[in-house]
Amino acid sequence: MSTPAVTTPSRWRALTHHHLFWPVAVLIALLLVNVPFTPDFFAIRMADGHLYGSLISIVLFGSPLILVAVGMTLVIATGGIDLSVGAVVAITGALTCSYISDQADQNALAGVFLAMGIGLVAAVVCGLWNGFLVARMGIQPIIATLIIMVAGRGVAQLITDGQIITINSEPYKLIGGGYWLTLPFSIFVVAAVVAVTVALTRRTALGLLVESVGGNAEASRLVGIRSRRIKIMVYMFCALCAGIAGLMISSNTSAADGNNAGLWIELDAILAVVIGGTSLLGGRFSIGGTVIGALVIQTLTTTIYTIGVPTQTNLVFKAAVVIVVCLLQSPKFRAKVLGAKGRARTTAPAEPSAPADAAPKMEVSR
């Protein structure tokens, strides 16, 4: 029978090698950093039938980022990238709020649902365009999606005439700023999207197909996988997630800002995917890791304001923390920090060299 002294180190080593260990550890560390500055940071209280607290706020304000990052995960898993999600957020919010503002009764459910449908359809069309350029035209993903990243922001401002459109619609307010069953409604939306994504990618063959396309698209095509169709699908799904995030952001503020809505959210989404353990080279991906990575980014933003980091240096502070997280996830970096023993495990043994005076052997064909 094995003794606890023997099994404990091996269990700890297996735990630290899990791809979610370091993101979870960093998330817990960031949460604990806030306690000295806000003693009741972990407190959750009930007021007016709603739950309030710092933890609730982190999930609430991080919901749009989680949605965008989940869509970005599948795109990156195919070996691509989508820089247009911020512009898609702005376009969706602008179209939806513009349509609602033109209604005589902004609280009419039919008008609100139609407005949301128009915004989400526009988002999916943007994703279809990105997928067409990447899969059919063979344009590099970073260039193909850069087109909508630049032009889409201008389209959003054309829709709003360069103004901030404000609305007063209680049904629409529910999506990003309302509550249901004492919790923010956006939490349920995010949970539903994540659950559906996990079910489709881990309970069906879709996830394996996505990973095979990201590992080697040409080999996947040769064995009968329609890699082009898979790529178009993931870009459309990513844009749909960005569109839902756009509804949340505009709903929470009851306004559409074509210039600032979703600004640079694509960069935070990419960081969340990387922190979650998904490789930018494509292949295997982790939806759970992406969710944790998005929570790390949002918790870091909250921590920056909590500890009083000067506004002019908060981006530098944020970048430093992200670098630390990425280094902790690197096996080579951890091996170097642990010392020679860690390096010995990662370095292949050298082949013995031949003696200097040994004559080269020559084979004579017969």
C-alpha positions as CSV (number, residue, x, y, z in Angstrom):
1,M,0.0,0.0,0.0
2,S,1.3,3.4,-0.9
3,T,2.0,5.8,1.9
4,P,0.6,9.4,1.9
5,A,4.2,10.7,1.8
6,V,4.7,9.1,-1.5
7,T,1.4,9.9,-3.2
8,T,1.1,13.5,-2.0
9,P,4.0,14.9,-4.1
10,S,2.8,13.1,-7.2
11,R,-0.7,14.4,-6.7
12,W,0.6,17.9,-6.2
13,R,2.7,17.6,-9.3
14,A,-0.2,16.4,-11.4
15,L,-2.3,19.3,-10.0
16,T,0.2,21.9,-10.9
17,H,0.5,20.5,-14.4
18,H,-3.2,20.8,-15.1
19,H,-3.8,23.5,-17.7
20,L,-6.3,25.3,-15.4
21,F,-4.2,25.4,-12.2
22,W,-2.3,28.6,-12.8
23,P,-5.2,30.6,-14.2
24,V,-7.3,29.6,-11.2
25,A,-4.4,30.3,-8.8
26,V,-3.9,33.8,-10.3
27,L,-7.7,34.5,-10.1
28,I,-7.7,33.6,-6.4
29,A,-4.6,35.7,-5.7
30,L,-6.2,38.7,-7.4
31,L,-9.4,38.3,-5.4
32,L,-7.4,38.1,-2.2
33,V,-5.4,41.2,-3.0
34,N,-8.6,43.2,-2.8
35,V,-9.3,42.2,0.8
36,P,-6.8,44.6,2.6
37,F,-8.3,47.5,0.6
38,T,-11.9,46.4,0.8
39,P,-12.5,44.3,3.9
40,D,-16.0,43.3,2.8
41,F,-14.9,42.4,-0.7
42,F,-16.3,38.9,-0.5
43,A,-19.5,40.0,1.2
44,I,-22.8,39.5,-0.7
45,R,-25.9,41.4,0.5
46,M,-29.5,41.5,-0.5
47,A,-31.1,44.8,-1.3
48,D,-34.5,45.4,-3.1
49,G,-34.7,41.7,-3.9
50,H,-31.3,41.7,-5.7
51,L,-27.9,40.3,-4.7
52,Y,-25.1,42.9,-4.6
53,G,-21.4,42.6,-4.0
54,S,-18.0,42.8,-5.6
55,L,-18.1,39.3,-6.8
56,I,-21.5,39.8,-8.4
57,S,-20.2,43.0,-10.1
58,I,-17.1,41.2,-11.5
59,V,-19.3,38.6,-13.2
60,L,-21.8,41.2,-14.3
61,F,-19.3,43.6,-15.9
62,G,-17.2,40.6,-17.2
63,S,-20.2,39.0,-19.0
64,P,-19.6,40.7,-22.4
65,L,-16.0,39.8,-22.3
66,I,-16.8,36.2,-21.5
67,L,-19.1,36.0,-24.5
68,V,-16.6,37.5,-26.9
69,A,-13.8,35.3,-25.5
70,V,-15.8,32.1,-25.9
71,G,-16.4,32.9,-29.6
72,M,-12.8,33.9,-30.0
73,T,-11.7,30.6,-28.6
74,L,-13.2,28.6,-31.4
75,V,-11.8,30.9,-34.0
76,I,-8.3,30.6,-32.5
77,A,-8.7,26.9,-32.2
78,T,-9.0,26.8,-36.1
79,G,-5.7,28.7,-36.3
80,G,-7.4,32.1,-37.0
81,I,-8.0,35.3,-35.2
82,D,-10.9,37.8,-35.2
83,L,-10.0,41.5,-34.7
84,S,-13.5,42.7,-35.7
85,V,-15.4,41.7,-32.6
86,G,-15.2,45.2,-31.1
87,A,-16.7,46.7,-34.2
88,V,-19.4,44.0,-34.3
89,V,-20.3,45.0,-30.7
90,A,-20.7,48.6,-31.8
91,I,-22.7,47.8,-35.0
92,T,-25.1,45.5,-33.1
93,G,-25.7,48.1,-30.3
94,A,-26.1,50.9,-32.8
95,L,-28.7,49.1,-35.0
96,T,-30.7,47.9,-32.0
97,C,-30.8,51.2,-30.2
98,S,-31.5,53.1,-33.4
99,Y,-34.5,51.0,-34.2
100,I,-35.9,51.1,-30.6
101,S,-35.4,54.9,-30.5
102,D,-37.6,55.3,-33.6
103,Q,-40.5,53.4,-32.0
104,A,-43.5,55.2,-30.6
105,D,-43.6,52.8,-27.7
106,Q,-40.1,51.7,-26.7
107,N,-41.4,49.3,-24.2
108,A,-43.3,47.2,-26.8
109,L,-41.9,43.7,-26.7
110,A,-42.4,43.1,-30.4
111,G,-40.4,46.1,-31.3
112,V,-37.6,45.2,-28.9
113,F,-37.4,41.7,-30.1
114,L,-37.3,42.8,-33.8
115,A,-34.6,45.4,-33.0
116,M,-32.5,42.7,-31.3
117,G,-33.1,40.4,-34.2
118,I,-31.9,43.0,-36.7
119,G,-28.7,43.6,-34.6
120,L,-27.9,39.9,-34.3
121,V,-28.5,39.2,-38.0
122,A,-26.1,42.1,-38.8
123,A,-23.5,40.5,-36.5
124,V,-23.9,37.1,-38.1
125,V,-23.5,38.7,-41.6
126,C,-20.2,40.3,-40.4
127,G,-19.0,36.9,-39.3
128,L,-20.1,35.3,-42.6
129,W,-18.1,37.9,-44.4
130,N,-15.0,37.2,-42.3
131,G,-15.3,33.5,-42.8
132,F,-15.8,33.9,-46.5
133,L,-12.6,36.0,-46.8
134,V,-10.6,33.6,-44.7
135,A,-11.9,30.2,-45.9
136,R,-12.9,30.9,-49.5
137,M,-10.6,33.7,-50.6
138,G,-7.6,32.5,-48.6
139,I,-6.9,35.9,-47.0
140,Q,-4.9,35.8,-43.7
141,P,-7.3,36.0,-40.8
142,I,-5.6,39.0,-39.2
143,I,-6.0,41.0,-42.5
144,A,-9.5,39.7,-43.3
145,T,-10.9,40.7,-39.9
146,L,-9.0,44.0,-39.8
147,I,-11.3,45.2,-42.6
148,I,-14.4,45.1,-40.4
149,M,-12.4,46.3,-37.4
150,V,-11.7,49.5,-39.2
151,A,-14.7,49.9,-41.5
152,G,-17.3,48.5,-39.0
153,R,-16.6,51.2,-36.4
154,G,-17.3,53.8,-39.1
155,V,-20.5,51.9,-40.1
156,A,-21.6,52.1,-36.5
157,Q,-21.0,55.8,-36.4
158,L,-22.9,56.3,-39.6
159,I,-25.9,54.4,-38.1
160,T,-25.9,56.7,-35.1
161,D,-24.9,59.9,-37.1
162,G,-21.9,60.2,-34.9
163,Q,-24.1,60.8,-31.8
164,I,-24.8,58.7,-28.7
165,I,-28.3,57.3,-29.1
166,T,-30.2,57.0,-25.8
167,I,-33.3,54.9,-25.2
168,N,-35.7,54.3,-22.4
169,S,-36.9,50.7,-22.8
170,E,-37.4,48.6,-19.7
171,P,-37.6,45.2,-21.6
172,Y,-34.3,46.0,-23.3
173,K,-32.8,47.1,-20.1
174,L,-33.2,43.6,-18.7
175,I,-30.5,42.1,-20.9
176,G,-27.5,43.9,-19.6
177,G,-28.8,45.8,-16.5
178,G,-31.8,43.8,-15.2
179,Y,-32.1,41.1,-12.6
180,W,-33.9,37.8,-12.5
181,L,-34.1,35.4,-9.6
182,T,-32.0,37.9,-7.5
183,L,-29.1,37.7,-10.0
184,P,-28.1,39.8,-13.0
185,F,-29.9,38.6,-16.0
186,S,-26.7,38.7,-18.1
187,I,-25.2,35.9,-15.9
188,F,-28.0,33.6,-17.1
189,V,-27.4,34.6,-20.7
190,V,-23.6,33.9,-20.4
191,A,-24.3,30.6,-18.6
192,A,-26.7,29.5,-21.4
193,V,-24.2,30.4,-24.2
194,V,-21.3,28.7,-22.4
195,A,-23.4,25.6,-21.7
196,V,-24.5,25.3,-25.4
197,T,-21.0,25.8,-26.6
198,V,-19.6,23.1,-24.3
199,A,-22.4,20.7,-25.3
200,L,-21.8,21.2,-29.0
201,T,-18.0,21.0,-28.8
202,R,-17.6,18.3,-26.2
203,R,-20.7,16.2,-26.5
204,T,-20.6,16.0,-30.3
205,A,-17.9,15.6,-32.9
206,L,-17.8,19.4,-33.7
207,G,-15.1,20.1,-31.1
208,L,-12.9,17.4,-32.6
209,L,-13.5,18.8,-36.1
210,V,-12.5,22.3,-35.0
211,E,-9.3,21.0,-33.3
212,S,-8.4,18.9,-36.4
213,V,-8.8,22.0,-38.7
214,G,-6.7,24.0,-36.3
215,G,-4.0,21.3,-36.1
216,N,-3.7,20.8,-39.9
217,A,-6.4,22.2,-42.2
218,E,-5.0,20.6,-45.4
219,A,-4.8,17.2,-43.8
220,S,-8.3,17.6,-42.5
221,R,-9.6,18.4,-45.9
222,L,-7.8,15.4,-47.4
223,V,-9.5,13.0,-45.0
224,G,-12.9,14.4,-45.9
225,I,-13.5,17.1,-43.3
226,R,-15.0,20.3,-44.8
227,S,-12.5,22.6,-43.2
228,R,-13.7,25.7,-45.1
229,R,-17.3,25.2,-43.8
230,I,-16.0,24.7,-40.2
231,K,-14.0,27.9,-40.5
232,I,-17.0,29.9,-41.7
233,M,-19.2,28.5,-38.9
234,V,-16.8,29.5,-36.2
235,Y,-16.4,33.0,-37.5
236,M,-20.2,33.3,-37.6
237,F,-20.5,32.0,-34.1
238,C,-17.8,34.4,-32.9
239,A,-19.7,37.3,-34.4
240,L,-22.9,36.1,-32.9
241,C,-21.3,36.1,-29.4
242,A,-20.0,39.6,-30.1
243,G,-23.5,40.7,-31.1
244,I,-25.0,39.4,-27.9
245,A,-22.2,41.2,-26.0
246,G,-23.2,44.3,-27.9
247,L,-26.8,44.0,-26.8
248,M,-25.6,43.7,-23.2
249,I,-23.3,46.7,-23.3
250,S,-25.9,49.0,-24.9
251,S,-28.6,47.6,-22.7
252,N,-26.6,48.3,-19.5
253,T,-26.1,51.9,-20.5
254,S,-29.4,52.3,-22.3
255,A,-27.4,54.0,-25.1
256,A,-25.4,53.2,-28.2
257,D,-22.0,54.7,-28.7
258,G,-20.6,53.8,-32.1
259,N,-17.2,55.2,-31.3
260,N,-16.5,53.7,-27.9
261,A,-18.7,50.6,-27.5
262,G,-16.6,47.5,-27.4
263,L,-13.4,49.5,-27.9
264,W,-10.4,47.1,-27.6
265,I,-12.5,44.3,-26.3
266,E,-10.9,42.1,-29.0
267,L,-7.5,42.4,-27.2
268,D,-8.9,41.5,-23.8
269,A,-10.7,38.5,-25.4
270,I,-7.5,37.3,-27.0
271,L,-5.7,37.7,-23.6
272,A,-8.5,35.7,-21.9
273,V,-8.1,32.9,-24.4
274,V,-4.4,32.8,-24.0
275,I,-4.6,32.9,-20.2
276,G,-7.1,30.0,-20.4
277,G,-4.5,27.8,-22.0
278,T,-5.6,27.8,-25.7
279,S,-2.7,28.0,-28.1
280,L,-2.7,30.8,-30.7
281,L,-1.3,28.3,-33.2
282,G,-4.6,26.4,-33.2
283,G,-5.6,22.9,-32.2
284,R,-6.8,22.0,-28.7
285,F,-8.9,24.6,-26.8
286,S,-10.5,25.0,-23.4
287,I,-13.9,26.8,-23.0
288,G,-13.6,26.6,-19.2
289,G,-10.1,28.0,-19.3
290,T,-11.3,30.9,-21.4
291,V,-14.1,31.7,-18.9
292,I,-11.5,31.7,-16.1
293,G,-9.2,33.9,-18.2
294,A,-12.0,36.4,-18.8
295,L,-12.7,36.5,-15.1
296,V,-9.0,37.1,-14.5
297,I,-9.0,40.1,-16.8
298,Q,-12.2,41.6,-15.3
299,T,-10.9,40.9,-11.7
300,L,-7.6,42.6,-12.6
301,T,-9.5,45.7,-13.9
302,T,-11.5,45.8,-10.6
303,T,-8.3,45.3,-8.6
304,I,-6.6,48.2,-10.3
305,Y,-9.4,50.6,-9.3
306,T,-9.6,49.1,-5.8
307,I,-6.0,49.4,-4.8
308,G,-5.8,52.9,-6.3
309,V,-3.4,52.4,-9.2
310,P,-2.9,55.8,-11.0
311,T,-5.0,56.0,-14.1
312,Q,-2.0,56.8,-16.3
313,T,-0.2,53.6,-15.3
314,N,-3.1,51.1,-15.1
315,L,-2.5,49.7,-18.6
316,V,1.2,49.1,-17.7
317,F,0.1,47.4,-14.5
318,K,-2.4,45.3,-16.3
319,A,0.2,44.2,-18.9
320,A,2.7,43.3,-16.2
321,V,0.2,41.0,-14.5
322,V,-0.7,39.3,-17.8
323,I,3.0,38.7,-18.6
324,V,3.3,37.0,-15.1
325,V,0.3,34.8,-15.8
326,C,1.6,33.7,-19.2
327,L,5.1,33.0,-17.8
328,L,3.6,30.9,-15.0
329,Q,1.8,28.8,-17.7
330,S,5.1,28.2,-19.6
331,P,6.6,24.8,-18.8
332,K,10.0,25.9,-19.9
333,F,9.9,29.0,-17.6
334,R,8.7,26.9,-14.6
335,A,11.5,24.4,-15.3
336,K,14.1,27.2,-15.3
337,V,12.8,28.7,-12.1
338,L,12.7,25.3,-10.4
339,G,16.4,24.7,-11.2
340,A,18.5,22.0,-12.8
341,K,16.1,19.3,-11.8
342,G,13.3,20.9,-13.8
343,R,15.7,21.4,-16.8
344,A,16.8,17.8,-16.7
345,R,13.2,16.7,-17.2
346,T,12.7,18.9,-20.3
347,T,16.1,18.4,-22.0
348,A,16.7,15.4,-24.2
349,P,19.9,13.4,-23.4
350,A,22.7,14.1,-25.8
351,E,24.0,11.4,-28.0
352,P,27.5,10.1,-27.2
353,S,30.1,11.5,-29.5
354,A,32.4,9.3,-31.5
355,P,36.1,9.1,-30.6
356,A,38.3,11.6,-32.4
357,D,40.6,9.0,-33.9
358,A,37.8,6.7,-35.1
359,A,37.9,6.3,-38.8
360,P,34.6,6.8,-40.7
361,K,32.9,3.6,-41.8
362,M,32.3,3.1,-45.5
363,E,29.8,0.7,-46.9
364,V,30.6,-0.9,-50.3
365,S,27.7,-1.9,-52.4
366,R,27.8,-5.2,-54.0
